[in-house]
Amino acid sequence: MEGLTPETIEKAYNRKMEAYQASDQQNLPESIQQLLHEKIQEVKEAKKVLSEGNKI
């Protein structure tokens, strides 16, 4: 995975987390909140995989 540095991974992670962690999330329907929760978990897992892969 050339071109992936810890900094670029962190920047992308922060952008996605900001997009999914809306401060008014509690006003959204439960189904949307659940979807956002799932997306946040996917982003966290992707960061973990990319960070680990970058150490090889």
C-alpha positions in Angstrom: 0.0 0.0 0.0 2.3 2.7 -1.3 1.5 6.2 -0.4 -0.2 5.4 2.8 1.5 7.1 5.7 0.2 7.2 9.3 -0.6 10.8 8.7 -2.8 10.2 5.6 -4.6 7.3 7.3 -5.3 9.6 10.3 -6.5 12.4 8.1 -8.9 10.2 6.2 -10.1 8.6 9.5 -10.8 12.0 11.0 -12.7 13.2 7.9 -15.0 10.1 7.9 -15.5 10.2 11.7 -16.6 13.9 11.5 -19.0 13.0 8.7 -20.7 10.2 10.7 -20.6 11.8 14.2 -23.1 14.5 13.9 -23.8 16.5 17.1 -27.6 16.3 16.4 -27.5 12.5 15.9 -29.9 12.0 18.8 -32.7 13.8 16.9 -32.4 11.2 14.1 -34.6 8.1 13.8 -33.3 5.0 15.5 -32.7 3.2 12.2 -30.5 6.1 11.0 -28.6 6.1 14.3 -28.0 2.4 14.0 -26.7 2.9 10.4 -24.3 5.6 11.6 -23.1 3.4 14.4 -22.3 0.6 11.9 -20.5 3.0 9.6 -18.4 4.3 12.5 -17.4 0.8 13.3 -16.5 0.1 9.7 -14.3 3.2 9.7 -12.6 2.2 12.9 -11.9 -1.3 11.5 -10.6 0.1 8.2 -8.2 2.4 10.1 -7.0 -0.6 12.2 -6.4 -2.8 9.1 -4.7 0.0 7.2 -2.5 0.9 10.2 -1.5 -2.7 10.7 -0.8 -3.2 7.0 1.3 -0.1 6.9 3.7 -1.6 9.5 4.6 -4.6 7.3 
